[in-house]
């Protein structure tokens, strides 16, 4: 049976959301453990810079990011 994590990554793939920007805390550790090779995680120092990074990524690359 697929896990919630598996279903989430499958949905993100279908939506073309393979770049994730964030400031991980202890809650996200299990999500980032064994992170898929076809995804890119951009580490940010705080939430505000993560939001700015996503805005810039969207404008420059013209594709979705999470």
C-alpha positions as CSV (number, residue, x, y, z in Angstrom):
1,X,0.0,0.0,0.0
2,X,1.4,3.4,-0.9
3,X,2.2,5.8,1.8
4,X,1.0,9.4,2.0
5,X,4.5,10.5,1.1
6,X,4.5,8.3,-2.0
7,X,1.1,9.6,-3.1
8,X,2.2,13.2,-2.5
9,X,5.3,12.8,-4.6
10,X,3.4,11.1,-7.4
11,X,0.8,14.0,-7.4
12,X,3.6,16.6,-7.5
13,X,5.2,14.8,-10.4
14,X,1.9,14.8,-12.4
15,X,1.5,18.5,-11.7
16,X,5.1,19.2,-12.8
17,X,6.1,20.5,-9.3
18,X,9.6,19.0,-9.0
19,X,11.3,22.0,-7.4
20,X,10.6,22.6,-3.7
21,X,11.9,25.6,-1.8
22,X,11.8,25.5,2.0
23,X,13.1,26.1,5.4
24,X,12.8,22.6,6.9
25,X,12.1,22.0,10.6
26,X,11.7,18.8,12.5
27,X,8.2,18.2,11.0
28,X,9.6,18.0,7.5
29,X,12.4,15.6,8.3
30,X,10.5,12.5,7.4
31,X,9.3,14.2,4.1
32,X,12.9,14.9,3.2
33,X,14.3,11.5,4.2
34,X,15.0,9.5,1.0
35,X,14.1,12.5,-1.1
36,X,13.5,11.4,-4.7
37,X,16.3,12.0,-7.2
38,X,13.9,13.6,-9.8
39,X,13.1,16.4,-7.3
40,X,15.2,19.4,-6.4
41,X,15.1,20.9,-2.9
42,X,16.3,24.4,-2.5
43,X,17.2,25.2,1.1
44,X,16.2,28.6,2.4
45,X,17.3,30.3,5.6
46,X,13.8,31.5,6.5
47,X,10.2,31.6,5.3
48,X,10.5,35.1,3.7
49,X,13.5,34.2,1.6
50,X,11.7,30.9,0.6
51,X,8.7,32.9,-0.6
52,X,10.9,35.4,-2.5
53,X,12.9,32.5,-4.1
54,X,9.6,30.9,-5.3
55,X,8.4,34.1,-6.8
56,X,11.7,34.7,-8.6
57,X,11.8,31.0,-9.8
58,X,8.2,31.3,-11.2
59,X,9.0,34.5,-13.0
60,X,12.3,33.4,-14.5
61,X,11.5,29.8,-15.4
62,X,7.8,30.2,-16.2
63,X,6.9,26.9,-14.5
64,X,5.4,25.9,-11.2
65,X,7.3,25.3,-8.0
66,X,6.3,24.5,-4.5
